[in-house]
Amino acid sequence: MEAEAIWVKVQAKLKGFVRAKIRDEASADDVLQEIFLKMHQNLHQLREEEKAEYWLFRIAQNAVNDHFRQQKSQRQLTAAPEAPVTEEEAQAQALTQEVSQWLPFMLELLPEKYRQALYLTEVEGLSQRELAEKLGLSYSGAKSRVQRGREKLRDIVLQCCEVATDKYGNVLGYQPREVVSAENVEEEECC
């Protein structure tokens, strides 16, 4: 199969995938161009035509990850980080930073099958279809495992912390509970 035929077949799906991850349209278009170039450069490595779409989506996921790594290193090189526009945004950024420090420890408290599913989808960026293929599950089985993992993680967090959310479920704030009743959760492992 020729590169152009493969590209025409999956370009719209790839664009949707990239735009869902990268909100800035110009950056998303740049990443799409990188994907196209990598496809051309590495097409000789594709052994089975029927796996072309999966192969391109792996290239796309890697390109998106590279984009965010580049952004992160560029932000670290700037002298002063960009100031949040509003006080609300500043609070949200501070909360996100704080949560990102203890949430990985909470993830470790999950049973292996849920921890693995959440790690692969939320950290590694696999789609639930890719997760199903990687773990040898049905698609609905993979979806259920991710959903149950999220619920179990939420339960662990709520055993340790009181969490305030808005009507959309966005976290507005949290504070540690005074008494930890979770069997599996030590007080020092809480938020």
C-alpha positions as a LaTeX table, in Angstrom:
\begin{tabular}{lrrr}
\hline
Residue & $x$ (\AA) & $y$ (\AA) & $z$ (\AA) \\
\hline
Met1 & 0.00 & 0.00 & 0.00 \\
Glu2 & 1.32 & 3.45 & $-0.87$ \\
Ala3 & 1.89 & 6.12 & 1.76 \\
Glu4 & $-0.61$ & 8.51 & 0.19 \\
Ala5 & $-3.35$ & 5.87 & 0.15 \\
Ile6 & $-2.74$ & 5.08 & 3.81 \\
Trp7 & $-2.74$ & 8.77 & 4.69 \\
Val8 & $-5.98$ & 9.50 & 2.84 \\
Lys9 & $-7.63$ & 6.58 & 4.60 \\
Val10 & $-6.79$ & 7.68 & 8.16 \\
Gln11 & $-6.02$ & 11.41 & 7.95 \\
Ala12 & $-9.38$ & 12.55 & 9.35 \\
Lys13 & $-9.18$ & 10.12 & 12.28 \\
Leu14 & $-5.61$ & 11.16 & 13.03 \\
Lys15 & $-6.54$ & 14.83 & 12.91 \\
Gly16 & $-9.36$ & 14.23 & 15.39 \\
Phe17 & $-7.04$ & 12.24 & 17.65 \\
Val18 & $-4.34$ & 14.91 & 17.62 \\
Arg19 & $-6.81$ & 17.80 & 18.03 \\
Ala20 & $-8.37$ & 16.06 & 21.04 \\
Lys21 & $-4.95$ & 15.99 & 22.72 \\
Ile22 & $-3.51$ & 19.32 & 21.48 \\
Arg23 & $-5.97$ & 22.20 & 21.64 \\
Asp24 & $-3.87$ & 24.72 & 19.71 \\
Glu25 & $-4.76$ & 24.27 & 16.03 \\
Ala26 & $-1.38$ & 25.40 & 14.67 \\
Ser27 & 0.51 & 23.04 & 17.01 \\
Ala28 & $-1.85$ & 20.19 & 16.12 \\
Asp29 & $-1.21$ & 20.81 & 12.41 \\
Asp30 & 2.55 & 20.79 & 13.05 \\
Val31 & 2.24 & 17.44 & 14.82 \\
Leu32 & 0.17 & 16.06 & 11.93 \\
Gln33 & 2.93 & 17.09 & 9.52 \\
Glu34 & 5.48 & 15.31 & 11.72 \\
Ile35 & 3.32 & 12.18 & 11.66 \\
Phe36 & 3.13 & 12.35 & 7.86 \\
Leu37 & 6.92 & 12.71 & 7.60 \\
Lys38 & 7.58 & 9.85 & 10.03 \\
Met39 & 5.15 & 7.68 & 8.08 \\
His40 & 7.09 & 8.35 & 4.87 \\
Gln41 & 10.45 & 7.77 & 6.55 \\
Asn42 & 9.43 & 4.52 & 8.23 \\
Leu43 & 6.91 & 2.97 & 5.83 \\
His44 & 9.43 & 0.26 & 4.98 \\
Gln45 & 9.06 & $-1.03$ & 8.57 \\
Leu46 & 5.34 & $-1.72$ & 8.15 \\
Arg47 & 5.07 & $-5.44$ & 7.43 \\
Glu48 & 1.30 & $-5.95$ & 7.38 \\
Glu49 & $-0.96$ & $-3.54$ & 5.49 \\
Glu50 & $-3.96$ & $-4.27$ & 7.69 \\
Lys51 & $-2.04$ & $-2.92$ & 10.69 \\
Ala52 & $-1.30$ & 0.42 & 8.99 \\
Glu53 & $-3.92$ & 2.35 & 10.94 \\
Tyr54 & $-2.78$ & 0.99 & 14.31 \\
Trp55 & 0.84 & 1.69 & 13.31 \\
Leu56 & 0.01 & 5.30 & 12.39 \\
Phe57 & $-1.84$ & 5.86 & 15.66 \\
Arg58 & 1.22 & 4.66 & 17.59 \\
Ile59 & 3.29 & 7.16 & 15.60 \\
Ala60 & 0.66 & 9.81 & 16.39 \\
Gln61 & 0.70 & 9.04 & 20.12 \\
Asn62 & 4.49 & 9.24 & 20.16 \\
Ala63 & 4.42 & 12.53 & 18.23 \\
Val64 & 1.90 & 14.01 & 20.69 \\
Asn65 & 4.07 & 12.87 & 23.61 \\
Asp66 & 7.13 & 14.43 & 21.94 \\
His67 & 5.19 & 17.68 & 21.46 \\
Phe68 & 4.36 & 17.89 & 25.16 \\
Arg69 & 7.92 & 16.99 & 26.18 \\
Gln70 & 9.21 & 19.80 & 23.95 \\
Gln71 & 6.71 & 22.24 & 25.42 \\
Lys72 & 7.71 & 21.26 & 28.94 \\
Ser73 & 11.42 & 21.72 & 28.29 \\
Gln74 & 10.79 & 25.06 & 26.56 \\
Arg75 & 8.76 & 26.26 & 29.55 \\
Gln76 & 11.54 & 25.21 & 31.90 \\
Leu77 & 14.08 & 27.19 & 29.88 \\
Thr78 & 12.14 & 30.44 & 30.05 \\
Ala79 & 13.19 & 32.75 & 32.86 \\
Ala80 & 9.74 & 33.37 & 34.28 \\
Pro81 & 6.84 & 30.98 & 33.91 \\
Glu82 & 3.73 & 32.38 & 32.30 \\
Ala83 & 1.53 & 33.88 & 34.98 \\
Pro84 & $-2.03$ & 32.62 & 35.22 \\
Val85 & $-4.58$ & 35.05 & 33.86 \\
Thr86 & $-6.98$ & 34.90 & 36.80 \\
Glu87 & $-6.85$ & 34.01 & 40.47 \\
Glu88 & $-9.08$ & 31.01 & 39.68 \\
Glu89 & $-6.55$ & 29.73 & 37.13 \\
Ala90 & $-3.71$ & 30.22 & 39.61 \\
Gln91 & $-5.57$ & 28.17 & 42.20 \\
Ala92 & $-6.36$ & 25.47 & 39.65 \\
Gln93 & $-2.69$ & 25.27 & 38.59 \\
Ala94 & $-1.51$ & 25.06 & 42.20 \\
Leu95 & $-4.08$ & 22.37 & 42.99 \\
Thr96 & $-3.13$ & 20.36 & 39.91 \\
Gln97 & 0.54 & 20.51 & 40.86 \\
Glu98 & $-0.20$ & 19.44 & 44.41 \\
Val99 & $-2.47$ & 16.58 & 43.36 \\
Ser100 & 0.06 & 15.36 & 40.80 \\
Gln101 & 2.52 & 14.82 & 43.65 \\
Trp102 & 0.41 & 12.36 & 45.65 \\
Leu103 & $-1.88$ & 10.77 & 43.08 \\
Pro104 & 0.78 & 8.29 & 41.82 \\
Phe105 & 1.03 & 6.91 & 45.36 \\
Met106 & $-2.73$ & 6.43 & 45.42 \\
Leu107 & $-2.50$ & 4.59 & 42.10 \\
Glu108 & $-0.09$ & 2.12 & 43.72 \\
Leu109 & $-2.82$ & 1.15 & 46.21 \\
Leu110 & $-5.03$ & $-0.29$ & 43.47 \\
Pro111 & $-5.12$ & $-4.00$ & 42.68 \\
Glu112 & $-2.65$ & $-4.82$ & 39.88 \\
Lys113 & $-5.19$ & $-5.24$ & 37.06 \\
Tyr114 & $-6.76$ & $-1.81$ & 37.71 \\
Arg115 & $-3.42$ & $-0.11$ & 38.33 \\
Gln116 & $-2.11$ & $-1.49$ & 35.04 \\
Ala117 & $-5.22$ & $-0.43$ & 33.10 \\
Leu118 & $-5.14$ & 3.12 & 34.48 \\
Tyr119 & $-1.40$ & 3.45 & 34.03 \\
Leu120 & $-1.54$ & 2.35 & 30.39 \\
Thr121 & $-4.51$ & 4.57 & 29.50 \\
Glu122 & $-3.94$ & 7.65 & 31.63 \\
Val123 & $-0.14$ & 7.82 & 31.83 \\
Glu124 & 1.03 & 5.98 & 28.70 \\
Gly125 & $-1.85$ & 7.36 & 26.63 \\
Leu126 & $-3.15$ & 4.10 & 25.15 \\
Ser127 & $-6.71$ & 4.14 & 23.91 \\
Gln128 & $-9.06$ & 1.63 & 25.49 \\
Arg129 & $-9.01$ & $-0.34$ & 22.22 \\
Glu130 & $-5.21$ & $-0.50$ & 22.37 \\
Leu131 & $-5.44$ & $-1.53$ & 26.02 \\
Ala132 & $-7.81$ & $-4.35$ & 25.09 \\
Glu133 & $-5.41$ & $-5.57$ & 22.41 \\
Lys134 & $-2.36$ & $-5.31$ & 24.65 \\
Leu135 & $-3.98$ & $-7.18$ & 27.57 \\
Gly136 & $-5.92$ & $-9.68$ & 25.47 \\
Leu137 & $-9.31$ & $-8.38$ & 26.64 \\
Ser138 & $-12.47$ & $-7.58$ & 24.76 \\
Tyr139 & $-13.02$ & $-3.88$ & 24.11 \\
Ser140 & $-15.95$ & $-3.80$ & 26.56 \\
Gly141 & $-13.81$ & $-5.65$ & 29.12 \\
Ala142 & $-11.07$ & $-3.04$ & 28.80 \\
Lys143 & $-13.59$ & $-0.21$ & 29.14 \\
Ser144 & $-15.02$ & $-1.83$ & 32.27 \\
Arg145 & $-11.58$ & $-2.34$ & 33.78 \\
Val146 & $-10.62$ & 1.30 & 33.25 \\
Gln147 & $-13.96$ & 2.51 & 34.64 \\
Arg148 & $-13.72$ & 0.26 & 37.71 \\
Gly149 & $-10.13$ & 1.35 & 38.24 \\
Arg150 & $-11.21$ & 4.99 & 38.18 \\
Glu151 & $-13.99$ & 4.25 & 40.66 \\
Lys152 & $-11.62$ & 2.40 & 42.99 \\
Leu153 & $-9.07$ & 5.21 & 42.77 \\
Arg154 & $-11.81$ & 7.74 & 43.50 \\
Asp155 & $-12.88$ & 5.69 & 46.54 \\
Ile156 & $-9.30$ & 5.58 & 47.85 \\
Val157 & $-8.95$ & 9.34 & 47.42 \\
Leu158 & $-12.29$ & 9.99 & 49.14 \\
Gln159 & $-11.30$ & 7.77 & 52.08 \\
Cys160 & $-8.30$ & 10.02 & 52.64 \\
Cys161 & $-9.54$ & 13.42 & 51.60 \\
Glu162 & $-12.59$ & 15.61 & 51.57 \\
Val163 & $-12.87$ & 16.84 & 48.01 \\
Ala164 & $-14.87$ & 19.87 & 46.87 \\
Thr165 & $-16.07$ & 19.84 & 43.26 \\
Asp166 & $-18.13$ & 22.11 & 41.05 \\
Lys167 & $-21.31$ & 20.97 & 39.32 \\
Tyr168 & $-19.22$ & 19.51 & 36.48 \\
Gly169 & $-17.06$ & 17.39 & 38.78 \\
Asn170 & $-13.96$ & 19.59 & 38.52 \\
Val171 & $-11.91$ & 19.59 & 41.72 \\
Leu172 & $-12.04$ & 22.94 & 43.48 \\
Gly173 & $-10.14$ & 21.95 & 46.59 \\
Tyr174 & $-9.41$ & 19.17 & 49.03 \\
Gln175 & $-8.24$ & 18.59 & 52.58 \\
Pro176 & $-7.07$ & 15.48 & 54.41 \\
Arg177 & $-9.64$ & 13.75 & 56.57 \\
Glu178 & $-8.81$ & 13.69 & 60.26 \\
Val179 & $-9.62$ & 10.00 & 60.69 \\
Val180 & $-8.56$ & 7.53 & 58.05 \\
Ser181 & $-10.83$ & 4.52 & 58.02 \\
Ala182 & $-9.44$ & 2.78 & 54.95 \\
Glu183 & $-7.94$ & $-0.62$ & 55.69 \\
Asn184 & $-5.44$ & $-0.40$ & 52.85 \\
Val185 & $-4.48$ & 3.23 & 53.23 \\
Glu186 & $-1.93$ & 4.46 & 55.70 \\
Glu187 & $-2.30$ & 8.02 & 56.97 \\
Glu188 & 1.03 & 9.12 & 55.47 \\
Glu189 & $-0.10$ & 7.86 & 52.04 \\
Cys190 & $-3.05$ & 10.24 & 51.99 \\
Cys191 & $-3.19$ & 13.66 & 50.45 \\
\hline
\end{tabular}
